[in-house]
Structures are given as C-alpha cells and as structure tokens.
Amino acid sequence: MTYAVQTMVDAVSVGALYAMSALGIGLLFGIMRLINFAQSEFVTVGVYTLMLSAGLWFPFAALLAIVVVVLLALAVERAAFRPVRDADPATLLITSFAVSYLLQYALVLIFGARPIGFDLLPQLGQPVLIGEVRIPRLNIVTIVVTVVLMAAVALFLRRTRIGIEMRAAAVDFRMARLLGVRADRVIAVAFGLSGLLAAVVSVLFAAQTGTASPAMGLQLALVGFVATVIGGMGSLPGAVLGGLAVGAVTVLLQAVLPPDLRVYREAFVYAAVIAVLVLRPQGLFRSAAMRERV
C-alpha cells in the first residue's frame, strides 16, 4: 500500500511537469498553429541561469531565471517569428528548428557540451513522512506549483481582456483581427506566457536533476509535443491532461515492468501513444477551432 501511494505521487509529479511543458507548446499552437521546438531551449536557458545564480538567495535566483526566459521568449518572437508570421506552416516549423539549434549551440559555445552539476535548494530532496509514506518535498512542491499555475493561467484566459482575445484568436485568428484584436500583442503575450511556463519547468527540473547540459530540455519538449497531440492539437485542457497521462504512464511502467524490460520503458510509452492516436486520431479533446461548424 505504501509503495502504491508513493508511486502514484511520483506519477502525478512527473505528469505535472509534462503538463506544464505541453501547455506552453499548446498555447502557441492554438494561436499561431506553430509547434515551437525552441521551447526546449527556453527550459535549458532557465536551467543555466539557475546554475549561474545558484549561490544566491533561491527566490531571487528563481525570479531571475523567470525574467531571463520570458525576455528570451519575447526576443525570439520579435526577431525570428514575427517576420515569417504569415508564411506557411512548413516555414514556421523550419524557423522553430533553426531557433532551437541556434540557442542550443550557443550554449555549447559558451559553456561546453559536458553536463555541469550544481546544488539548487537541496532541502527539496528531503522526504516528508506522512504515516508510513515518505514523499520527497520536491514532488509536493511540483504538484502544488502546477495546480496554482494552471489555475492562474485559466483565470488569466477567462477573466482578462488579453486572455479573452487570445482565446478568440485561437478559435479564428483572422476573424479576431478583423474584430480589432491586435495580433502583435496577442502573440507576444502568448510567447511570454510560454516562456513563463518554461521557466517554472526549468526551476523544478533543475531541482530534480542538479545538472545543466545544452540538450537537457529536448526530452521535455518532445514529451510536451506528444502530450499536445494526445490531448488534441489546439486544446489547452487536452494538452494538460495529455501531459498528466504521459507522465503517469511513464512512472507506472517503471514500477510494474520487470527489471529486464525497464530499459524499453519509452518504447512502451510511445506504443501506448500510437494506440491512443489509432483509436482517436483527433486526440482526446477537439479544440473549438478544429470542430466542424454548422
């Protein structure tokens, strides 16, 4: 029973991290129909910022990482994506890959290709004893931060003017522009929000791994993309639930697979993804923009 509870907490914690990654990707896809693979480098830059500021007071270091990543996301939108905004999806995708590789190899040039270890708030690794269950503090913090951040994003999208404009743009961007929605502002806010999510993921991921390497964000971005596809392209609730599902399946497979098969865990995860897409090619949820209009 104790092992089952610990496994479930681990599953929710990993799923929460994946859900935030998926939400950052889903936000941009909903508005621009852009799969931004540079999201992985946003996470990586946040981790390196934390590494450089590891000796500082933790709240200040975390805030610095958030500011750096959000500014980077806004700069990338202005310099790389705004000039090709009206181009075809293939051009946007190539631009996304180009920005991703540019940032990754800039980090290699500055810091080298080898992983760099550092300690970021080691107290988070200590367990909390609840009855007979030992739960790492980091898992609890990850779950709480994810719930608070998801609630804040939901309120932002539903209660603020710019949030409502972003939702309208996600349904029909051209019509939203005709009705007076400012495209530059909506897309810039979407990039800034995706940068904020990436920065929070980088803080939690750095506390979990304790290392910084140029390609460390790639797996999170890949899982976030897969979760977005499973949840339904353009559906933000679907992206969140897709991330939770992928994380839960990953941890549960690690727990139930025989030791000899655990090295193939990712293969089983992606086999499950393929099975879901065969049964529901449109994903678990369909966005309003993807529904057939009568």
TARAUR-V497372 format. One record per residue. N is the residue number from 0. PSI is psi in degrees with one decimal (999 if undefined). D_CENTER is the distance of its C-alpha to the mean C-alpha in Angstrom with 1 decimal. Layout:
n:N psi:PSI d_center:D_CENTER
n:N psi:PSI d_center:D_CENTER
This chain:
n:0 psi:-45.1 d_center:31.4
n:1 psi:-44.1 d_center:30.0
n:2 psi:-38.1 d_center:28.1
n:3 psi:-41.6 d_center:26.7
n:4 psi:-43.4 d_center:25.5
n:5 psi:-40.7 d_center:23.8
n:6 psi:-41.3 d_center:22.1
n:7 psi:-39.4 d_center:20.9
n:8 psi:-42.7 d_center:19.5
n:9 psi:-41.6 d_center:17.7
n:10 psi:-43.9 d_center:16.4
n:11 psi:-38.3 d_center:15.0
n:12 psi:-48.4 d_center:13.5
n:13 psi:-41.9 d_center:11.7
n:14 psi:-35.8 d_center:10.7
n:15 psi:-41.0 d_center:9.5
n:16 psi:-44.0 d_center:7.1
n:17 psi:-35.6 d_center:5.9
n:18 psi:-41.1 d_center:6.3
n:19 psi:-37.8 d_center:4.2
n:20 psi:-43.3 d_center:1.0
n:21 psi:-37.6 d_center:4.4
n:22 psi:-40.2 d_center:5.7
n:23 psi:-39.6 d_center:4.9
n:24 psi:-41.3 d_center:6.3
n:25 psi:-33.8 d_center:8.7
n:26 psi:-48.8 d_center:10.1
n:27 psi:-37.3 d_center:11.4
n:28 psi:-38.2 d_center:12.6
n:29 psi:-35.8 d_center:14.4
n:30 psi:-45.6 d_center:16.3
n:31 psi:-5.6 d_center:16.9
n:32 psi:41.5 d_center:16.4
n:33 psi:124.5 d_center:14.4
n:34 psi:104.0 d_center:12.0
n:35 psi:94.3 d_center:10.7
n:36 psi:-11.8 d_center:10.6
n:37 psi:-7.9 d_center:11.1
n:38 psi:-32.7 d_center:7.4
n:39 psi:-38.3 d_center:8.1
n:40 psi:-27.8 d_center:11.1
n:41 psi:-44.3 d_center:9.7
n:42 psi:-45.4 d_center:8.3
n:43 psi:-42.5 d_center:11.7
n:44 psi:-38.3 d_center:13.7
n:45 psi:-40.7 d_center:12.6
n:46 psi:-43.7 d_center:13.8
n:47 psi:-35.8 d_center:17.0
n:48 psi:-42.0 d_center:17.6
n:49 psi:-38.1 d_center:17.6
n:50 psi:-43.5 d_center:19.9
n:51 psi:-25.6 d_center:22.2
n:52 psi:21.6 d_center:22.4
n:53 psi:-27.0 d_center:22.6
n:54 psi:-5.8 d_center:26.2
n:55 psi:172.3 d_center:25.6
n:56 psi:130.8 d_center:25.2
n:57 psi:-47.8 d_center:21.8
n:58 psi:-37.4 d_center:21.0
n:59 psi:-41.6 d_center:22.1
n:60 psi:-42.2 d_center:20.1
n:61 psi:-43.0 d_center:16.8
n:62 psi:-39.5 d_center:17.9
n:63 psi:-42.7 d_center:18.8
n:64 psi:-41.7 d_center:15.4
n:65 psi:-44.6 d_center:13.9
n:66 psi:-45.0 d_center:16.8
n:67 psi:-45.6 d_center:16.6
n:68 psi:-41.4 d_center:13.0
n:69 psi:-43.9 d_center:13.6
n:70 psi:-38.1 d_center:17.0
n:71 psi:-43.9 d_center:15.6
n:72 psi:-42.7 d_center:13.4
n:73 psi:-38.9 d_center:16.5
n:74 psi:-40.1 d_center:18.7
n:75 psi:-42.2 d_center:16.9
n:76 psi:-43.4 d_center:17.2
n:77 psi:-41.7 d_center:20.8
n:78 psi:-35.9 d_center:22.0
n:79 psi:-43.9 d_center:20.3
n:80 psi:-29.7 d_center:19.2
n:81 psi:-39.9 d_center:21.7
n:82 psi:-23.4 d_center:24.7
n:83 psi:21.1 d_center:23.6
n:84 psi:-38.4 d_center:22.1
n:85 psi:8.3 d_center:25.0
n:86 psi:173.3 d_center:25.0
n:87 psi:161.9 d_center:24.4
n:88 psi:-32.7 d_center:21.0
n:89 psi:-39.6 d_center:22.1
n:90 psi:-42.2 d_center:22.6
n:91 psi:-40.3 d_center:19.2
n:92 psi:-42.8 d_center:17.6
n:93 psi:-40.6 d_center:20.0
n:94 psi:-40.7 d_center:19.2
n:95 psi:-46.0 d_center:15.5
n:96 psi:-40.5 d_center:16.6
n:97 psi:-44.8 d_center:19.2
n:98 psi:-41.2 d_center:17.1
n:99 psi:-49.3 d_center:14.8
n:100 psi:-36.0 d_center:18.0
n:101 psi:-48.0 d_center:19.7
n:102 psi:-39.9 d_center:17.3
n:103 psi:-46.5 d_center:17.1
n:104 psi:-21.1 d_center:20.9
n:105 psi:-39.4 d_center:21.5
n:106 psi:-38.6 d_center:19.9
n:107 psi:-43.0 d_center:22.2
n:108 psi:-38.1 d_center:25.1
n:109 psi:-45.7 d_center:24.7
n:110 psi:-9.7 d_center:23.7
n:111 psi:168.8 d_center:24.8
n:112 psi:-13.2 d_center:23.1
n:113 psi:144.4 d_center:23.8
n:114 psi:144.5 d_center:21.4
n:115 psi:124.2 d_center:22.4
n:116 psi:148.4 d_center:22.6
n:117 psi:158.2 d_center:22.5
n:118 psi:123.4 d_center:22.7
n:119 psi:103.5 d_center:20.3
n:120 psi:68.0 d_center:21.8
n:121 psi:-17.3 d_center:23.4
n:122 psi:-24.1 d_center:24.4
n:123 psi:-20.2 d_center:21.1
n:124 psi:-11.1 d_center:22.1
n:125 psi:143.1 d_center:25.3
n:126 psi:156.9 d_center:25.6
n:127 psi:128.4 d_center:26.6
n:128 psi:114.9 d_center:29.6
n:129 psi:99.8 d_center:29.6
n:130 psi:-120.1 d_center:32.8
n:131 psi:4.7 d_center:32.6
n:132 psi:127.3 d_center:28.8
n:133 psi:111.9 d_center:27.2
n:134 psi:124.1 d_center:23.6
n:135 psi:140.0 d_center:21.8
n:136 psi:-33.3 d_center:21.1
n:137 psi:-38.1 d_center:17.6
n:138 psi:-42.8 d_center:16.8
n:139 psi:-45.0 d_center:18.4
n:140 psi:-42.3 d_center:16.6
n:141 psi:-45.4 d_center:13.1
n:142 psi:-45.9 d_center:14.3
n:143 psi:-45.9 d_center:16.1
n:144 psi:-41.8 d_center:13.5
n:145 psi:-44.9 d_center:11.0
n:146 psi:-46.2 d_center:14.0
n:147 psi:-43.9 d_center:15.2
n:148 psi:-40.8 d_center:12.1
n:149 psi:-41.9 d_center:11.8
n:150 psi:-40.7 d_center:15.6
n:151 psi:-42.0 d_center:15.6
n:152 psi:-42.4 d_center:13.3
n:153 psi:-44.1 d_center:15.6
n:154 psi:-39.6 d_center:18.7
n:155 psi:-44.3 d_center:17.7
n:156 psi:-25.8 d_center:17.4
n:157 psi:-25.4 d_center:20.6
n:158 psi:-15.2 d_center:22.8
n:159 psi:155.5 d_center:22.5
n:160 psi:-47.4 d_center:24.2
n:161 psi:-32.9 d_center:21.3
n:162 psi:-42.4 d_center:19.0
n:163 psi:-38.1 d_center:21.7
n:164 psi:-38.1 d_center:22.1
n:165 psi:-40.7 d_center:18.4
n:166 psi:-39.4 d_center:19.0
n:167 psi:-40.7 d_center:22.3
n:168 psi:-34.0 d_center:20.9
n:169 psi:-30.4 d_center:18.4
n:170 psi:-49.2 d_center:21.6
n:171 psi:95.6 d_center:23.9
n:172 psi:-42.2 d_center:23.1
n:173 psi:-44.7 d_center:26.7
n:174 psi:-38.8 d_center:28.3
n:175 psi:-38.7 d_center:26.2
n:176 psi:-38.0 d_center:27.4
n:177 psi:-27.3 d_center:31.0
n:178 psi:5.0 d_center:30.8
n:179 psi:2.5 d_center:30.1
n:180 psi:129.2 d_center:26.3
n:181 psi:113.5 d_center:25.6
n:182 psi:-43.0 d_center:23.2
n:183 psi:-44.4 d_center:22.7
n:184 psi:-44.4 d_center:21.7
n:185 psi:-45.9 d_center:19.4
n:186 psi:-37.6 d_center:17.4
n:187 psi:-42.3 d_center:17.4
n:188 psi:-38.9 d_center:16.2
n:189 psi:-43.3 d_center:13.3
n:190 psi:-41.4 d_center:12.4
n:191 psi:-40.2 d_center:13.1
n:192 psi:-39.0 d_center:10.9
n:193 psi:-34.7 d_center:7.8
n:194 psi:-39.1 d_center:9.2
n:195 psi:-45.5 d_center:9.8
n:196 psi:-41.9 d_center:6.4
n:197 psi:-38.0 d_center:5.7
n:198 psi:-42.9 d_center:9.2
n:199 psi:-41.5 d_center:9.0
n:200 psi:-40.2 d_center:6.7
n:201 psi:-37.9 d_center:9.4
n:202 psi:-47.2 d_center:12.1
n:203 psi:-39.0 d_center:11.5
n:204 psi:-39.8 d_center:11.0
n:205 psi:-39.4 d_center:14.1
n:206 psi:-30.2 d_center:16.0
n:207 psi:-43.0 d_center:15.5
n:208 psi:-36.2 d_center:16.4
n:209 psi:20.0 d_center:18.7
n:210 psi:159.7 d_center:18.5
n:211 psi:126.3 d_center:17.3
n:212 psi:151.5 d_center:17.6
n:213 psi:-26.0 d_center:16.9
n:214 psi:16.4 d_center:14.9
n:215 psi:-23.5 d_center:13.0
n:216 psi:-7.2 d_center:9.5
n:217 psi:-42.6 d_center:10.6
n:218 psi:-41.4 d_center:10.3
n:219 psi:-41.4 d_center:6.7
n:220 psi:-40.1 d_center:6.4
n:221 psi:-45.9 d_center:9.3
n:222 psi:-38.3 d_center:8.4
n:223 psi:-39.8 d_center:5.6
n:224 psi:-45.2 d_center:8.6
n:225 psi:-43.4 d_center:11.0
n:226 psi:-37.2 d_center:9.6
n:227 psi:-40.3 d_center:9.8
n:228 psi:-43.6 d_center:13.3
n:229 psi:-45.4 d_center:14.4
n:230 psi:-25.5 d_center:13.7
n:231 psi:115.8 d_center:15.4
n:232 psi:125.9 d_center:14.5
n:233 psi:-7.7 d_center:14.4
n:234 psi:113.8 d_center:14.3
n:235 psi:-44.3 d_center:11.8
n:236 psi:-36.3 d_center:13.3
n:237 psi:-40.3 d_center:13.3
n:238 psi:-42.6 d_center:9.6
n:239 psi:-48.5 d_center:9.4
n:240 psi:-34.3 d_center:12.4
n:241 psi:-42.2 d_center:11.5
n:242 psi:-43.1 d_center:8.7
n:243 psi:-40.9 d_center:11.4
n:244 psi:-44.7 d_center:14.0
n:245 psi:-43.2 d_center:12.6
n:246 psi:-43.0 d_center:12.2
n:247 psi:-44.5 d_center:15.6
n:248 psi:-39.8 d_center:17.3
n:249 psi:-47.1 d_center:16.3
n:250 psi:-40.8 d_center:17.8
n:251 psi:-37.6 d_center:20.7
n:252 psi:-39.0 d_center:21.7
n:253 psi:-31.6 d_center:21.8
n:254 psi:-35.3 d_center:24.1
n:255 psi:-20.4 d_center:26.4
n:256 psi:145.2 d_center:26.8
n:257 psi:153.0 d_center:29.9
n:258 psi:-36.4 d_center:29.5
n:259 psi:-22.7 d_center:30.6
n:260 psi:-6.2 d_center:27.8
n:261 psi:-25.8 d_center:24.9
n:262 psi:-17.6 d_center:24.4
n:263 psi:21.5 d_center:23.7
n:264 psi:-46.3 d_center:21.0
n:265 psi:-34.1 d_center:18.4
n:266 psi:-41.6 d_center:21.2
n:267 psi:-38.9 d_center:21.8
n:268 psi:-48.2 d_center:18.1
n:269 psi:-25.1 d_center:18.1
n:270 psi:-40.2 d_center:21.6
n:271 psi:-37.7 d_center:20.5
n:272 psi:-45.7 d_center:17.8
n:273 psi:-41.4 d_center:20.8
n:274 psi:-42.0 d_center:23.0
n:275 psi:-42.8 d_center:20.8
n:276 psi:-28.6 d_center:20.7
n:277 psi:-41.0 d_center:24.4
n:278 psi:-38.1 d_center:25.2
n:279 psi:84.7 d_center:22.9
n:280 psi:-28.4 d_center:22.1
n:281 psi:-2.1 d_center:20.7
n:282 psi:176.6 d_center:18.1
n:283 psi:-33.6 d_center:18.4
n:284 psi:153.4 d_center:18.4
n:285 psi:132.3 d_center:19.7
n:286 psi:162.3 d_center:18.7
n:287 psi:-31.7 d_center:21.7
n:288 psi:-24.4 d_center:21.8
n:289 psi:-12.0 d_center:22.1
n:290 psi:144.7 d_center:24.9
n:291 psi:131.1 d_center:28.4
n:292 psi:142.9 d_center:30.3
n:293 psi:999 d_center:33.9
